Amino acid sequence: MKFNWGTGIVIAFVGFISFIMYFVINMNTNKELDHDLVTEDYYKQELEFQNDIDKEKNAKALAENINWKKTEDGIIIVFPQSLDVNGITGKVFLYRPSNKQFDFERDISLSSHNLLIPDKRLLDGRWNIKVDWQYNGKSYLYKKEIVY
């Protein structure tokens, strides 16, 4: 068989197609490269977006909003001192953008104005905190991106 420019072009096309197919197959089968949506029920959450905006407005209207601080024991979420802790209910959701297996949710049950998220549940790195809480029938929402 003679090697001429026509054979070279065919070999180049076959090589290029093989190269592209390798990457397509690798991207579809490699679990390290698997990226999911942030949440499974994305469209349902999108419909509730206006409720979240209203809750955030309510939170900003408070004289004092929720704060957080990092301690040796973990993260302490501090609720407004002017509110009665017995009337505060809701949930705290911690979202880990890099790995959804570390996401967790916790009910709010307070004996003081502080809620401790234990250090053993948290890894170093970025977290998104979402506190969806109610006080006297009014809903509030606090969102914050933190580095722990």
PyMOL commands that set and color helices and strands:
alter all, ss='L'
color gray80, all
select helices_A, chain A and resi 5-29+31-33+42-47+49-61+85-87+100-102+119-121
alter helices_A, ss='H'
color red, helices_A
select strands_A, chain A and resi 67-70+74-78+88-95+104-107+114-118+126-135+138-147
alter strands_A, ss='S'
color yellow, strands_A
deselect
rebuild
show_as cartoon
